[in-house]
Amino acid sequence: MPESHADATTARWQEVVASLLANRTRGAGDALVRLGDALRMRRRTAAAHTCYLLADLPLDCLRPDAKFALLGSEVTRFAGL
């Protein structure tokens, strides 16, 4: 089964992040958030949080739609608390 573009991108996420940071453009922050979301969907929490931090997303434990509230912890696991 051929690897999809999204799978290839998340497999080499460090290279993608390095490229985005080295060639910072107007949409780099949004691209980092999208990459973080793709990594998060694949349960790569630490990698996703790295992308969110580099995109300057705030840590926010009070908003129900927060991407991350505690580094290294998946926010959806605590949604019922």
C-alpha positions as CSV (number, residue, x, y, z in Angstrom):
1,M,0.0,0.0,0.0
2,P,1.6,3.3,-1.0
3,E,2.3,5.9,1.7
4,S,0.1,9.0,1.5
5,H,1.5,12.5,1.4
6,A,0.2,13.1,5.0
7,D,1.8,9.9,6.3
8,A,5.1,10.8,4.6
9,T,5.0,14.3,6.1
10,T,4.3,13.2,9.6
11,A,7.0,10.4,9.3
12,R,9.6,13.1,8.6
13,W,8.0,15.9,10.7
14,Q,11.3,17.1,12.1
15,E,12.6,17.9,8.6
16,V,9.3,19.7,7.8
17,V,9.5,21.8,11.0
18,A,13.1,22.7,10.3
19,S,12.3,23.8,6.8
20,L,9.3,25.9,8.0
21,L,11.5,27.6,10.7
22,A,14.4,28.2,8.4
23,N,12.2,29.7,5.7
24,R,9.7,31.5,7.9
25,T,6.8,32.9,5.8
26,R,3.4,34.4,6.7
27,G,1.7,31.0,6.8
28,A,4.4,29.1,8.7
29,G,2.6,29.2,12.0
30,D,-0.6,27.9,10.4
31,A,1.4,25.1,8.7
32,L,3.0,24.2,12.0
33,V,-0.5,23.9,13.7
34,R,-1.8,21.8,10.8
35,L,1.3,19.5,11.1
36,G,0.7,19.3,14.9
37,D,-2.9,18.4,14.3
38,A,-1.9,15.6,11.9
39,L,0.7,14.3,14.4
40,R,-1.9,14.5,17.2
41,M,-4.4,12.4,15.2
42,R,-1.6,9.7,14.9
43,R,-1.1,9.9,18.7
44,R,2.3,11.5,18.4
45,T,1.6,13.8,21.3
46,A,5.1,15.1,22.0
47,A,5.7,15.8,18.4
48,A,2.4,17.6,18.1
49,H,3.1,19.7,21.2
50,T,6.5,20.7,19.7
51,C,4.8,22.0,16.6
52,Y,2.2,23.9,18.7
53,L,4.9,25.5,20.8
54,L,6.9,26.5,17.7
55,A,3.7,28.0,16.2
56,D,3.4,30.2,19.4
57,L,0.1,28.5,20.4
58,P,-0.6,29.3,24.0
59,L,-0.9,26.6,26.7
60,D,-4.5,26.9,27.7
61,C,-6.2,24.6,30.2
62,L,-9.4,26.7,30.6
63,R,-10.7,26.5,27.0
64,P,-12.5,23.4,26.0
65,D,-11.1,23.7,22.4
66,A,-7.5,24.0,23.5
67,K,-5.0,22.1,21.5
68,F,-2.9,21.4,24.5
69,A,-3.0,22.2,28.2
70,L,-0.2,20.2,29.7
71,L,2.9,19.3,27.8
72,G,3.0,15.6,26.9
73,S,-0.6,14.9,27.9
74,E,-3.4,14.4,25.4
75,V,-6.1,17.0,26.2
76,T,-9.0,14.7,25.1
77,R,-8.2,12.2,27.8
78,F,-9.2,14.8,30.4
79,A,-12.2,16.2,28.6
80,G,-14.7,14.8,31.1
81,L,-13.0,16.4,34.1
